[in-house]
Amino acid sequence: MFTPGTPQPDSGESSDSAWLQAFREVLASADIDEDTNFFQAGGHSLLIPKLLSRYELLSGWRPPASLVFKFSSPRELEAESAVLR
């Protein structure tokens, strides 16, 4: 069972992107991968501030909330975040 904030054995979490880690914690699922759509995986607008806060803790940068509406997978968000930072 996945517990947010707890590293999972053999998950390779240390090499996962900050966005992927934030998605897994906020959506409380280890089944999230780089191409998972935040909204299709159960995310909604009220969870976006929590997602952004977690991402900020992991990366040191807080992106605008609109970014999650435009780019909704960890892979897309990582690429766009690299451009914006």
ABEGO torsion letter per residue (X at the ends): XBBBGBBBBGAGAAABBAAAAAAAAAAGBAABBAABBAAAAGBBAAAAAAAAAAAAAAAGBBBBAAAAAABABAAAAAAAAAAAX
